[in-house]
Amino acid sequence: MNRRSILAAAMAFAGLTSAPVWANAEAAAVKSVAAQAGVAGAQEVSLDAVVEAVRQATLSAQVPGAIVSLNVKAGDRVRAGQELLRIDASAAQQNVAGSTAQLEAAQANLRVASKELDRQKQLFQKQYISQGALERAQAQYDAAQAQVQAQQAQTRAAQTQTGFFSVRAPFHGVVSDVPVTLGDMAMPGRPLVTLHDPSALRVSAAVPQSMIEGVRKQLKSVRYEIAGHTSVAAASVQMLPAVDPVTHTAQLRVALPAGIEGMVPGMFARVWVPGSLASVATQNGTQDAVSSGRVFLPLSAIVRRAEMTGVYVMDAQGKPRLRQVRLGRTTGQTVEVLSGVSAGEQVVTEPASLGKKL
C-alpha cells in the first residue's frame, strides 16, 4: 500500500467526509506536502485536561507537637484506619491523668454528700433539725453530683484529645506525598501526608462558556485521550452546574474505568467535545478558530526539539523555515495540527534531509 492509500484510509477512520490529498512539491529538491483541511459537518474541539483522583486527601494535625513516629513514605499503600504518623502526646497524657484524679476526688465528695444527706433526712424525720438544714444538705449533694458530671465530661474530652496525636488514613489508598520528616514540628493546618484512592480516577477539563450548552446536549459524544493510551469514548460524563467567575469555564468530568495500569493523578490528558464550525475554543488565554476546518499533516513532518514541537514550512522564496505548532489527535500516519499551519502551506515531509539540502 502506497502513502496516499495509507493517508486516505487514516482520514476515513477519523470520520471525515473527505480525506486530504497530499500535493508533492519539487521546489528546491525538498520533499513537501500542501497542508490540507479535512472539513466535516460536525467539528470536534480538543480541550486540555488532567487526570484527577475522585478521593484525595491532604491530612494535617489538629494539635501542635513534634513528630515522633513516621510510618509511611511516598508510594506506600495504606488501609483505612492505619496509623500514618504520631505526634508527641506527653502533655496530653498528663492532662488525662490530672482529669482522672480530679474526677476521683469529685466522686469522693459525692459519696460524702450522699451520706450526709441521708443523716440529715433521718434527723429531720425525728424533728431534730429544721427544714432549712435539710435543704442545705440536699443542695450540697446536688452540687457534688453536678461536679462529678462536669469532671467526667472534662476527662472524656482529655481522652479524646489524645487521639488527635495519631494521624490515620481515612480510606484505602496510596500515599502521594509526605512533606515532613521525623522530628518536624506539626502545627494545625500544616500538610503532613497526602494520599489518594487509585481505584477511582477521572479526567477533568475546563469547557469555555460559549461551548457549555452545546457540550451539555451531547455528553455521549465526548471522548478522551491520555498519553500512552488510545482515544476512548467516555462512558460516564458529568458537567458541573457552576461556572468559574474568573475563567468563565465549567468543569467537565469524565470517569475513568478502574484498573488502568500506569494511570496516576496529575497526568496530562485531552478531551474531545462536539462543537460547530463556527465555534471558537478559548484555551490558555488564546483563541483557536475552528471554522476553517481541521488541518492534517503526515507524522514524518513533525520536528521535536526539547520542549518545542514544530514543522518546516516553505516560505515565499522556497526556503524551509521552522515554525512552532500545536498538535491534536493522531490517526494512523497523520496528525491534526491545531495551530501554526494553515491549509495550503507547503510543509517539509522529511526534515531530517534538510541538513544536506541547506
Secondary structure as a PSIPRED ss2 file (coil, helix, strand):
# PSIPRED VFORMAT (PSIPRED V4.0)

   1 M C   1.000  0.000  0.000
   2 N C   1.000  0.000  0.000
   3 R H   0.000  1.000  0.000
   4 R H   0.000  1.000  0.000
   5 S H   0.000  1.000  0.000
   6 I H   0.000  1.000  0.000
   7 L H   0.000  1.000  0.000
   8 A H   0.000  1.000  0.000
   9 A H   0.000  1.000  0.000
  10 A H   0.000  1.000  0.000
  11 M H   0.000  1.000  0.000
  12 A H   0.000  1.000  0.000
  13 F H   0.000  1.000  0.000
  14 A C   1.000  0.000  0.000
  15 G C   1.000  0.000  0.000
  16 L C   1.000  0.000  0.000
  17 T C   1.000  0.000  0.000
  18 S C   1.000  0.000  0.000
  19 A C   1.000  0.000  0.000
  20 P C   1.000  0.000  0.000
  21 V C   1.000  0.000  0.000
  22 W C   1.000  0.000  0.000
  23 A C   1.000  0.000  0.000
  24 N C   1.000  0.000  0.000
  25 A E   0.000  0.000  1.000
  26 E C   1.000  0.000  0.000
  27 A H   0.000  1.000  0.000
  28 A H   0.000  1.000  0.000
  29 A H   0.000  1.000  0.000
  30 V C   1.000  0.000  0.000
  31 K C   1.000  0.000  0.000
  32 S E   0.000  0.000  1.000
  33 V E   0.000  0.000  1.000
  34 A E   0.000  0.000  1.000
  35 A C   1.000  0.000  0.000
  36 Q E   0.000  0.000  1.000
  37 A E   0.000  0.000  1.000
  38 G E   0.000  0.000  1.000
  39 V C   1.000  0.000  0.000
  40 A C   1.000  0.000  0.000
  41 G C   1.000  0.000  0.000
  42 A C   1.000  0.000  0.000
  43 Q E   0.000  0.000  1.000
  44 E E   0.000  0.000  1.000
  45 V E   0.000  0.000  1.000
  46 S E   0.000  0.000  1.000
  47 L E   0.000  0.000  1.000
  48 D E   0.000  0.000  1.000
  49 A E   0.000  0.000  1.000
  50 V E   0.000  0.000  1.000
  51 V E   0.000  0.000  1.000
  52 E E   0.000  0.000  1.000
  53 A E   0.000  0.000  1.000
  54 V C   1.000  0.000  0.000
  55 R C   1.000  0.000  0.000
  56 Q E   0.000  0.000  1.000
  57 A E   0.000  0.000  1.000
  58 T E   0.000  0.000  1.000
  59 L E   0.000  0.000  1.000
  60 S E   0.000  0.000  1.000
  61 A E   0.000  0.000  1.000
  62 Q C   1.000  0.000  0.000
  63 V C   1.000  0.000  0.000
  64 P C   1.000  0.000  0.000
  65 G E   0.000  0.000  1.000
  66 A E   0.000  0.000  1.000
  67 I E   0.000  0.000  1.000
  68 V E   0.000  0.000  1.000
  69 S E   0.000  0.000  1.000
  70 L E   0.000  0.000  1.000
  71 N C   1.000  0.000  0.000
  72 V C   1.000  0.000  0.000
  73 K C   1.000  0.000  0.000
  74 A C   1.000  0.000  0.000
  75 G C   1.000  0.000  0.000
  76 D C   1.000  0.000  0.000
  77 R E   0.000  0.000  1.000
  78 V E   0.000  0.000  1.000
  79 R C   1.000  0.000  0.000
  80 A C   1.000  0.000  0.000
  81 G C   1.000  0.000  0.000
  82 Q C   1.000  0.000  0.000
  83 E E   0.000  0.000  1.000
  84 L E   0.000  0.000  1.000
  85 L E   0.000  0.000  1.000
  86 R E   0.000  0.000  1.000
  87 I E   0.000  0.000  1.000
  88 D C   1.000  0.000  0.000
  89 A C   1.000  0.000  0.000
  90 S H   0.000  1.000  0.000
  91 A H   0.000  1.000  0.000
  92 A H   0.000  1.000  0.000
  93 Q H   0.000  1.000  0.000
  94 Q H   0.000  1.000  0.000
  95 N H   0.000  1.000  0.000
  96 V H   0.000  1.000  0.000
  97 A H   0.000  1.000  0.000
  98 G H   0.000  1.000  0.000
  99 S H   0.000  1.000  0.000
 100 T H   0.000  1.000  0.000
 101 A H   0.000  1.000  0.000
 102 Q H   0.000  1.000  0.000
 103 L H   0.000  1.000  0.000
 104 E H   0.000  1.000  0.000
 105 A H   0.000  1.000  0.000
 106 A H   0.000  1.000  0.000
 107 Q H   0.000  1.000  0.000
 108 A H   0.000  1.000  0.000
 109 N H   0.000  1.000  0.000
 110 L H   0.000  1.000  0.000
 111 R H   0.000  1.000  0.000
 112 V H   0.000  1.000  0.000
 113 A H   0.000  1.000  0.000
 114 S H   0.000  1.000  0.000
 115 K H   0.000  1.000  0.000
 116 E H   0.000  1.000  0.000
 117 L H   0.000  1.000  0.000
 118 D H   0.000  1.000  0.000
 119 R H   0.000  1.000  0.000
 120 Q H   0.000  1.000  0.000
 121 K H   0.000  1.000  0.000
 122 Q H   0.000  1.000  0.000
 123 L H   0.000  1.000  0.000
 124 F H   0.000  1.000  0.000
 125 Q H   0.000  1.000  0.000
 126 K C   1.000  0.000  0.000
 127 Q C   1.000  0.000  0.000
 128 Y C   1.000  0.000  0.000
 129 I C   1.000  0.000  0.000
 130 S C   1.000  0.000  0.000
 131 Q H   0.000  1.000  0.000
 132 G H   0.000  1.000  0.000
 133 A H   0.000  1.000  0.000
 134 L H   0.000  1.000  0.000
 135 E H   0.000  1.000  0.000
 136 R H   0.000  1.000  0.000
 137 A H   0.000  1.000  0.000
 138 Q H   0.000  1.000  0.000
 139 A H   0.000  1.000  0.000
 140 Q H   0.000  1.000  0.000
 141 Y H   0.000  1.000  0.000
 142 D H   0.000  1.000  0.000
 143 A H   0.000  1.000  0.000
 144 A H   0.000  1.000  0.000
 145 Q H   0.000  1.000  0.000
 146 A H   0.000  1.000  0.000
 147 Q H   0.000  1.000  0.000
 148 V H   0.000  1.000  0.000
 149 Q H   0.000  1.000  0.000
 150 A H   0.000  1.000  0.000
 151 Q H   0.000  1.000  0.000
 152 Q H   0.000  1.000  0.000
 153 A H   0.000  1.000  0.000
 154 Q H   0.000  1.000  0.000
 155 T H   0.000  1.000  0.000
 156 R H   0.000  1.000  0.000
 157 A H   0.000  1.000  0.000
 158 A H   0.000  1.000  0.000
 159 Q H   0.000  1.000  0.000
 160 T H   0.000  1.000  0.000
 161 Q H   0.000  1.000  0.000
 162 T H   0.000  1.000  0.000
 163 G H   0.000  1.000  0.000
 164 F H   0.000  1.000  0.000
 165 F H   0.000  1.000  0.000
 166 S E   0.000  0.000  1.000
 167 V E   0.000  0.000  1.000
 168 R E   0.000  0.000  1.000
 169 A C   1.000  0.000  0.000
 170 P C   1.000  0.000  0.000
 171 F C   1.000  0.000  0.000
 172 H C   1.000  0.000  0.000
 173 G E   0.000  0.000  1.000
 174 V E   0.000  0.000  1.000
 175 V E   0.000  0.000  1.000
 176 S E   0.000  0.000  1.000
 177 D E   0.000  0.000  1.000
 178 V C   1.000  0.000  0.000
 179 P C   1.000  0.000  0.000
 180 V C   1.000  0.000  0.000
 181 T C   1.000  0.000  0.000
 182 L C   1.000  0.000  0.000
 183 G C   1.000  0.000  0.000
 184 D C   1.000  0.000  0.000
 185 M E   0.000  0.000  1.000
 186 A E   0.000  0.000  1.000
 187 M C   1.000  0.000  0.000
 188 P E   0.000  0.000  1.000
 189 G C   1.000  0.000  0.000
 190 R C   1.000  0.000  0.000
 191 P E   0.000  0.000  1.000
 192 L E   0.000  0.000  1.000
 193 V E   0.000  0.000  1.000
 194 T E   0.000  0.000  1.000
 195 L E   0.000  0.000  1.000
 196 H E   0.000  0.000  1.000
 197 D C   1.000  0.000  0.000
 198 P C   1.000  0.000  0.000
 199 S C   1.000  0.000  0.000
 200 A C   1.000  0.000  0.000
 201 L E   0.000  0.000  1.000
 202 R E   0.000  0.000  1.000
 203 V E   0.000  0.000  1.000
 204 S E   0.000  0.000  1.000
 205 A E   0.000  0.000  1.000
 206 A E   0.000  0.000  1.000
 207 V E   0.000  0.000  1.000
 208 P E   0.000  0.000  1.000
 209 Q H   0.000  1.000  0.000
 210 S H   0.000  1.000  0.000
 211 M H   0.000  1.000  0.000
 212 I H   0.000  1.000  0.000
 213 E H   0.000  1.000  0.000
 214 G H   0.000  1.000  0.000
 215 V H   0.000  1.000  0.000
 216 R H   0.000  1.000  0.000
 217 K H   0.000  1.000  0.000
 218 Q C   1.000  0.000  0.000
 219 L H   0.000  1.000  0.000
 220 K H   0.000  1.000  0.000
 221 S H   0.000  1.000  0.000
 222 V C   1.000  0.000  0.000
 223 R E   0.000  0.000  1.000
 224 Y E   0.000  0.000  1.000
 225 E E   0.000  0.000  1.000
 226 I E   0.000  0.000  1.000
 227 A C   1.000  0.000  0.000
 228 G C   1.000  0.000  0.000
 229 H C   1.000  0.000  0.000
 230 T C   1.000  0.000  0.000
 231 S C   1.000  0.000  0.000
 232 V E   0.000  0.000  1.000
 233 A E   0.000  0.000  1.000
 234 A C   1.000  0.000  0.000
 235 A C   1.000  0.000  0.000
 236 S C   1.000  0.000  0.000
 237 V E   0.000  0.000  1.000
 238 Q E   0.000  0.000  1.000
 239 M E   0.000  0.000  1.000
 240 L E   0.000  0.000  1.000
 241 P E   0.000  0.000  1.000
 242 A E   0.000  0.000  1.000
 243 V E   0.000  0.000  1.000
 244 D C   1.000  0.000  0.000
 245 P C   1.000  0.000  0.000
 246 V C   1.000  0.000  0.000
 247 T C   1.000  0.000  0.000
 248 H C   1.000  0.000  0.000
 249 T E   0.000  0.000  1.000
 250 A E   0.000  0.000  1.000
 251 Q E   0.000  0.000  1.000
 252 L E   0.000  0.000  1.000
 253 R E   0.000  0.000  1.000
 254 V E   0.000  0.000  1.000
 255 A E   0.000  0.000  1.000
 256 L C   1.000  0.000  0.000
 257 P C   1.000  0.000  0.000
 258 A C   1.000  0.000  0.000
 259 G C   1.000  0.000  0.000
 260 I C   1.000  0.000  0.000
 261 E C   1.000  0.000  0.000
 262 G C   1.000  0.000  0.000
 263 M C   1.000  0.000  0.000
 264 V C   1.000  0.000  0.000
 265 P C   1.000  0.000  0.000
 266 G C   1.000  0.000  0.000
 267 M C   1.000  0.000  0.000
 268 F E   0.000  0.000  1.000
 269 A E   0.000  0.000  1.000
 270 R E   0.000  0.000  1.000
 271 V E   0.000  0.000  1.000
 272 W E   0.000  0.000  1.000
 273 V E   0.000  0.000  1.000
 274 P E   0.000  0.000  1.000
 275 G E   0.000  0.000  1.000
 276 S C   1.000  0.000  0.000
 277 L C   1.000  0.000  0.000
 278 A C   1.000  0.000  0.000
 279 S C   1.000  0.000  0.000
 280 V E   0.000  0.000  1.000
 281 A E   0.000  0.000  1.000
 282 T E   0.000  0.000  1.000
 283 Q E   0.000  0.000  1.000
 284 N C   1.000  0.000  0.000
 285 G C   1.000  0.000  0.000
 286 T E   0.000  0.000  1.000
 287 Q E   0.000  0.000  1.000
 288 D E   0.000  0.000  1.000
 289 A E   0.000  0.000  1.000
 290 V C   1.000  0.000  0.000
 291 S C   1.000  0.000  0.000
 292 S C   1.000  0.000  0.000
 293 G C   1.000  0.000  0.000
 294 R E   0.000  0.000  1.000
 295 V E   0.000  0.000  1.000
 296 F E   0.000  0.000  1.000
 297 L E   0.000  0.000  1.000
 298 P E   0.000  0.000  1.000
 299 L H   0.000  1.000  0.000
 300 S H   0.000  1.000  0.000
 301 A H   0.000  1.000  0.000
 302 I C   1.000  0.000  0.000
 303 V E   0.000  0.000  1.000
 304 R E   0.000  0.000  1.000
 305 R E   0.000  0.000  1.000
 306 A C   1.000  0.000  0.000
 307 E C   1.000  0.000  0.000
 308 M E   0.000  0.000  1.000
 309 T E   0.000  0.000  1.000
 310 G E   0.000  0.000  1.000
 311 V E   0.000  0.000  1.000
 312 Y E   0.000  0.000  1.000
 313 V E   0.000  0.000  1.000
 314 M E   0.000  0.000  1.000
 315 D C   1.000  0.000  0.000
 316 A C   1.000  0.000  0.000
 317 Q C   1.000  0.000  0.000
 318 G C   1.000  0.000  0.000
 319 K C   1.000  0.000  0.000
 320 P E   0.000  0.000  1.000
 321 R E   0.000  0.000  1.000
 322 L E   0.000  0.000  1.000
 323 R E   0.000  0.000  1.000
 324 Q E   0.000  0.000  1.000
 325 V C   1.000  0.000  0.000
 326 R E   0.000  0.000  1.000
 327 L E   0.000  0.000  1.000
 328 G E   0.000  0.000  1.000
 329 R E   0.000  0.000  1.000
 330 T E   0.000  0.000  1.000
 331 T E   0.000  0.000  1.000
 332 G C   1.000  0.000  0.000
 333 Q C   1.000  0.000  0.000
 334 T E   0.000  0.000  1.000
 335 V E   0.000  0.000  1.000
 336 E E   0.000  0.000  1.000
 337 V E   0.000  0.000  1.000
 338 L E   0.000  0.000  1.000
 339 S E   0.000  0.000  1.000
 340 G C   1.000  0.000  0.000
 341 V C   1.000  0.000  0.000
 342 S C   1.000  0.000  0.000
 343 A C   1.000  0.000  0.000
 344 G C   1.000  0.000  0.000
 345 E C   1.000  0.000  0.000
 346 Q E   0.000  0.000  1.000
 347 V E   0.000  0.000  1.000
 348 V E   0.000  0.000  1.000
 349 T C   1.000  0.000  0.000
 350 E C   1.000  0.000  0.000
 351 P H   0.000  1.000  0.000
 352 A H   0.000  1.000  0.000
 353 S H   0.000  1.000  0.000
 354 L H   0.000  1.000  0.000
 355 G H   0.000  1.000  0.000
 356 K H   0.000  1.000  0.000
 357 K H   0.000  1.000  0.000
 358 L C   1.000  0.000  0.000
